Amino acid sequence: MHGLMQDKPLLISSLIEHAAAFHPETEIVTKTVEGPIHRSNYRELRDRSRRVANALTTLGVDFQDRVGTLAWNTHRHYELYFGVSGSGAILHTVNPRLFPEQLTYIINHAEDKVLFFDITFAGLVEQLAPQLKTVEAFIAMTDRDHMPEVNLPNLHCYEDLVEAASEEYQWPEFDERTASSLCYTSGTTGNPKGVLYGHRSTVLHSLMQVAPDAFEISSRTTMLLIVPMFHANAWGVPYSAPMVGAKMVLPGPHLDGENVYKLMKEESVSFSMAVPTVWLMLFQYLDAHPDASLDRLSLTGVGVGGSAPPIAMIERFRKSGIDMVQGWGMTETSPLGVINKPLPKHDSLSDEDKAKLKTKAGRGIWGVEIKIVNDDGERLPWDGKTSGHFYVKGPWIASGYYRQEGGSKLDSEGFFPTGDIGTIDPDGYLQLVDRSKDVIKSGGEWISSIELENAAASHPQVAEAAVIGIAHPKWQERPLLIVVLKDNATIDKEDLMEFLEEQVAKWWLPDDILFVDELPHTATGKLLKTKLREEFGDFKPVTTG
């Protein structure tokens, strides 16, 4: 016997229709690629998304065709989020920070029929175009006055297309499991792999994201969305924000500390999301400009992901009354998997112990099952001590990759292998130890590069730190610490080593410390340890301990 409830498919188009009906005047503010601030609202976003859907028809885009984008966080990109997926096509957000060869591979592998691009990428698209086998039309996401002078076949002006299209459009209804968007992993080895999201998975993910035990997004939130809309659908925020009517502030390509600070101040931003690298840039701006301060902002919370934030970062925000919420996820998890929100039992903890708790990746949220297993696939206890391979399962977790690249990925229980190694404590908090390929095994024992990096980064004169394993004749592997110092730093190797002696076990201390001007990062802001291993993997420390 079925329940007597109406059967309404969970479709992305319902999100923008809800926002237009119940939050029509809520602002969407963009620092445009062209420069000026653009102001819109959810009603206008809905209307222009409908025009986009009609324009796609004139471009020959059919149901489930892939529509590529090379674009920043702007109102135009936002319109594509609904106009493309809502019409039944698949939005393929391409990461412009990848190498040209990777971009060519991705666009061809997805078989994108049309490609929308911001004018900052006009030269790149002109370079790629001869190799793009399936793209039939190129659309510059600007107005007629700012059209780039590039040699591209079947080039269109975005604003001309939208203006010519009708605002009358009836969103089609179809199976909620229909594919909605496509993102490719920025894998550091091999070709990127496609993760294909569905309407149902996206709406369910959005419902969880706005919950109080997640990011607590509501109609009272003013969200500065720094996480790129080409990175795991900007962590799902473009969908969850209209679900509750949150004000959106989109920074375009202007992600430096000064622009981030000014947008936060001028738009009274209350919450923002970014990888730790962006927050470091904000801190660098604040340190160089004494008249600017976190205390002058309306900010009450920030979300962080991509890599673990150091305690020093958490504490700097806390001292200004700003709560840093860490989440763990990956492209394959839509991306929310676990979120670090404290339990009532933690209210009595000291500020120091609360900060330590916040360095953990977080607890499982509804919809996501988690486990850690040993090398034989056997479940390990949640004791906060035993490390194992981390697996996840749920309605917004990938079952495999687009076009079955790499074959079946799920284990016998239907769990997806994340490639991370971690512990889970009795309260369900995941503590990441390492990526399985980055873990350092010294004398048969694991050393967590993440914890050692966080310890180093907690020094007030350290800007960023990375740890890799180097060969050792006795212990198999030992840690090498590679550090970027802050401007005007005065510490040397001995000072930092002495500091670390108070932070970690003696046998975890690095065999050597190298100071560099900068560290390499992936296209999504994560430390690129493969590059570090290529450069320093054969390094011989001064002392081998």
N, C-alpha and C positions, 0 to 999 in steps of 0.2 A: 504493500500500500504506500503510495506517495503522499507527501504532505500537500495540502491544498494551497500552495503558494504560487504566485505568478512566476512564470519562467522567463526571466529577462537575462540575456547574455551579458557577461561582464566585458564591456568594450571600452576602449580608450576614448572614443567619441563622447561617451557619457560624462567624462570628467570635465571637458570644456563646456558642454551644454549645462551641466550643473553650475559651474562657476559663473557662466553668463547669466543664468537665471537668478542665482542667489547672492552673487558677489560681483555684479556687473561693473561697478565703479572702482573696484579695487585695482590699484595701479600696477602696471608692469613698466619698469623704468630701465632703459638701456643706455649705456655709454657706447655709442655706436662706433662701428669701424671707421666711419667718416669723421668722427670726432664729437659732434654735438650730442647732448642728452635727448633721447626720444622718450615720450611718455604715451602710454597706451593703457588699456584696461582689459579685463576679461571679456567684456562684451565685444570690444573691437577685435580681440584675439580670436574669439569664436567666429566673428563675421569674416575676418580675413582668412582664417583656416578653411572656411567653406569655399572661399574664392580660390584658394590654393588647390582644393580638391577638384574643382571644376577646371582649373588651369592644367592640372595633371592629365585630365582627359584629352584636352586639346594637344598635349604633347605626346599622346599615344600610350600613356601609362595605363596598364590593365591591372586587374585584381592579382595581387601577390607579386607583381613586378617589383624589383628592387630599385629604390630611389636613393642615390648617394648624396652625401653632404660633406663638404670640407669647409667647416664654419665654426665661428666662435659662439659664445653665449650671447645671443641677441634676440630681439623680438621676432625677426624674420626666421631665424632657426627654430624658435618656439612655435611659430605658425606651421612649420613643416612637421613638427612633432605630431600635431593633430590632423593637419590636412592630408598627410601621407598615410599614416596608420589608420586614421578614421575612415578613409576611403577604401581600405582593404589592401592597399599596397604595403610594402615593407620598407621602413625607414632604415637606411644603412648609414650610420654616422661614422665617418672615416677620420682617423686620428692624423691630423696634418703634420704632427711632429715625427712621424715615422720616416724612414729613408724612402727616396723616390722608388727604388726597386720594390720595397714592401708595399707602397701605395699602389703601384701598378698591379702587383700580384693580387692584392685584396679586392680592388675594384673589378678586375677581370674574374676573379674567383666567385665574387658575388653576382657577377653578370648584371651590374647596374645599368639600367636603361637610360636614365638621365642623371646628370651630376650638377647639383647646386653648389656654388662656392662663393665665399666672401672675397672681396676684391684684393685683400692682402695676399691671397693665394693665386691670383691671376697668372703670375709668371710660372708658378709651379704647375698649374693646370695646363698651361700652354706647353710646358715641357713634357707632361705626361700624356697628353691627348693622342699623339700618334700611336702609342702602345695600348690604348684603351679600346678593346675589341668590340665591346657591346654598347658603349655609350653613344646614343643617337642625338642627344641635345645637351648643351651646356647653358646653365643659367647663372648669371652674375647677380649676386644678392645685394643689389643696390638700386638707386634710381638712375634715370637717364643722364643726369648731369655728372654722375660719377662713374659711368661705364668705362671699364679699362680698355686700353688700346692693345688688344691681343688678337693673335691669329688663331681663332677657334671655329670649327665648323658648326653651323646651326646654333649660334650664340644668341641668347635671349637676355633681356633685362627683366629682373624679377618684378620690379614695381609696375612695369608695363603689362606683364602677364597678369598680375593680381588685379590691376585696374580694369583690364579688359574682361575679366571673368565675372560671372554672376555671383551675387551673394546668396542666391537661392540654391540650397542644396539639402537633400535629405540623406543623412548618414545611413549607409546600408547596414542591415543586420545580418550577421553570419555567425558561425560557430565560434564561441569565445576562445577556443583553443587555437584559432587561426594565428599564424605568425604575424607579429606586429613590427618588430625591429630587429636589427642585426648589428652586432658589435664584434670586432675581432680582437683577440687577445694580443697584447704587445710582447709576445714571447721573446725571450732573449736568445733562444736557439731555435733553429728551424723556421718554417713559415708560420705567420700568425694563423690562428684558427678561429672560425666564426661561431659565435654564440647566438642562437636564434630564440628571441623572446616571443611570448604569446600575449594576447590581450588579457586572458584570464590571469596568467602569472603576474602581469604588470599591475593589474587592478588590486589583486590580493597583496602584492608587495607594498603598494601605496597605502592600503588600509593599515598595515602593520607599521609602516614608517611614521605615520602621524600619531601613533599611540603614545601616551605619557611615559611608558617604559622604553620607548624608542627615542625618536628625535622631538617628539612633542610639538609638532607643527600644527598651527591653528590659524584662525582668521585674525588673531592678534599678532601673528608673526610677520615681521618684515625680513625677508630672506635675501641675503646677498649670496648668489649662487656662483661661487668661484670654481667649483668642480666642473671641468669641461663637459659640455653637452655631447662631446665625442668620446667620453670615457664612461663606459657602463651606464649610458643614459643619465649622466650627471647624478649618479647614485639614486636615481628614481625620483628626485625632487620635482622635475617638470611635471610629473603626474600627480604627486601627492599634494603639491601646493594648490592647484585648482580644486582638488577634492575638498579642501577646507577653506579655500578663499584667502590664502596667504598672499601678502604683497610680495612681488618678485623684483629684485634689482639684479640686472644682468650687466657684467662688466665689459663685455666684448673682449678685445685683445688686451685690454689695459689691466694687467695683473700685477704690476709692480707695487711696492709698498705704499707709495704716495697715492696712487689712484685708488687702491683698496681702502686706505684710511679715509680719503676724502669722500668716497661714495658712502662709506659707513656713517660718517659724520653728517653729510648733507641729507641723506635719506632716512636717518634715524633707524639704521639697521639693528635688529634685535638678535638675529641668529645668522650664522654663516657657516659654510662648509668648504674645506680645502685640505690638501695634503700638507704635512708638516713643513715642506719647503716654502710654501706660500706664507705660513705664519712666521717663519724665520725672516723672510723678506720684509714683512710688516714690522717685526721687531727691529730690524736694521734701520728702517726708516725712522721709527720712533726714537732709537738711540741717537740718530744723527740730527733730530729735530726736537729739541727740548720743549718747544711750544706745543708739540703734538703728544697726546697721551691716551692710553686706553680709558682712563677715567673720564675723558670728555665724550665718550661714545655712549650710545644707548644699548650697546651690546650686553646681552645677558648670558649668551651661550654660543659656543662654536663646536662644530662637528669636525672630527679628524679621522682620516683613514689612509690607506695606502702603505703606511709604515707606522710603527709605534712612536708616539710622541715622547720625548724625554721628560723626566720629572720637572726639570727647570722650566719647560714650556707650560706644563700644567699649572705650576705654581705661579708663574708670572700672570697668567690669566686669572687665577683664583684671587690673587691679591687685589685685583681690580673688580672683584665681584662677578667674574665671568666663568661660567662652568664649561669645562672642556669635556665633551662627550666623544669617547673613542668608539669606533665601530670596526668590525672586521668583515671583509667580504672580498669578492673577486668578480671579474666579469661573468664568470660562470654561475654566480649566486645572485645576480640581478641588481645590486650586489649585496644586500643586507643578509648577514648570517648570524652574527652575535653583536650585541651592543652593551657597552659598559655603563649601566645605570646602577647606583648603589641600592641596596635593600634597606628597609627600616632598621635592621640590626646594626647597620654601619653608621647610623647617625651619631653614635657616641664616640666614634673613632677620633683620634687626634688628626689635625690637618696633615701631618706627615704621613700617617697611616692611610688616610683617605687618598692622598696623592699616590702612594704606592699601589693602592687598589686600582686607581684609574690607569695605571700603566698596563693592566691586563686588557686583553682584547675585548672581553665582555662575556655576558651570559647569552645562552640561546634564547631567541625570541620565538613567539608562537609561529608555527608553520615550519620551523627548521629543527630537525633532529640532528644531534651531534654525537660523535664517538671518537675515541682514540684507540688505535690497535697496534700490536707489535708487528714485526716483520712477517709473521705467519698469518696475519689477519685476525688474530684473537683479541677480543676486547680487553682493554686495560682499565684499572680502577680509577675513579674520580677522587683521588687523594691529594691532588695538588703537587705531587712529587714525581709520579711515574710519567715519563715522556713517551709519546707514541705518535704514529701517523694520524693526522686529523682528517676525518671524513664527515660529510654533511648530506642531508636528504631533505627534500621538501618540494612544495608545489611551484616554487620559483627558482629551483636549482636545476642546472642543465643535466640532461640525461646523456648527452653526447655532443659532438661538434657538427656544424653545418657540413652537409654532403658526406657525413660519416667519416670525416678526417680522423685518423687514429683509431678507428673502430670503437667498440663498446668500452665505456669508461666506468660503468657502475660495478660494484662488487656484488656478491651473492645476495646481500640484503638490500640492494638498491641504493647504496650510499655512493657519493661521488668523492674521489680522492682529491684533496685540495693541494697536495704537495707540501703542506706545512707540517711541522712537528711541534707538539705542544703538550701541556698538562691541563687537566681540568680539575678544579678543586671541588669539595663537597657541595658548594653552593652553585656549581655549574659554570663558574668563570673559567674561560679559556685563557691560558697564558702561553703565547707563542714562544717557542724556544728557537726556532729557526725554520727556514725553508729546508726541505730534505736535502737539496743539493748544496746548501750553504753551511750545514751543521759541521762543527769542528770536533773530531773525535781524537782525544788526546789520552793515550795510555788506556784505551778501552772505555773512557768516560766522555760524555758529551759536554762541550762548552757552548753556551748560548751566545752567539755573536750579537744577538739583539740586546741581551742584558748588558753585555760588555760595552756595546755602543752607547746604550742609555747612560751607563755609569760615566763614560768619558764625556758625553754631551752635557752631563749635569755640572761639569766644571764651568764656572761663569765666564771663562775666557775661550771656551771651545764653541765654535759655530756649528760644526757637524762632524760626525765620526763614522767610520766604517771598519769592520773587522773581517778579515779573511783568514783562512787556514794556510799555513806554509809547511812544507815537509820538514820532518825532524827525524834524525837517525834513531833515536830511542823511543820517543813518544808517538811516532807516526805523524801527528799533526800538532802544530802549536799556533796560537793566535798572533796575528800581526795587526796592530792598530794603526789606521791611517786617518789623520786628523786635519781639519780645516780650522784654523784659529780665527777669532774675531779680529777686527781691525784694532791695532794698537795693543795687541796681546803681548804679555811679557814672559809667559811661562815657557819652560824648556822641557825636554824629555824627562829629566829627573823629577821636576816638579809634578808633572802629570802622573808619572808612575807612583810617586809618593801619595798623590791624591787617590789613585785607584786602589792602593793598598787598603784604604779605609772603606772601599765600596764593594769589593768582590773577594772571593776566596783567593788565597795566595796562588794556588795552582792555575787559576784562571788568568793571572796577570799576563799581558802580552809579552812575547819574547823581544819585541822591539816596537818602537813608535816612529812613524814617519809623518812629517808635516808637509802638506801639499796646498796649493792655491785653491783647488776646487776638486769636487768628487763627481764622477760621471753618474748620470741618472737615466732611467728609461724614459720613454715617451710619456709615461703616466706619473713621473716624479719619484719612482722608487730607485734606491741605490742600484747601480748596474755593477753587480759584483763579478760578473763574467769578465768585464773590462778590467776591473781591478786585479783579478786573478791572472789575466793575460800579462798585465804590466808588472805585477809584483809577486806572482806566484813562485818565482825562482829566487826571491830575495833571501839573502843570508844575513840573519841578525848579527848584531855586534857581539851579543852573548847568547848562548843557546840554552841557558838555564838548566 
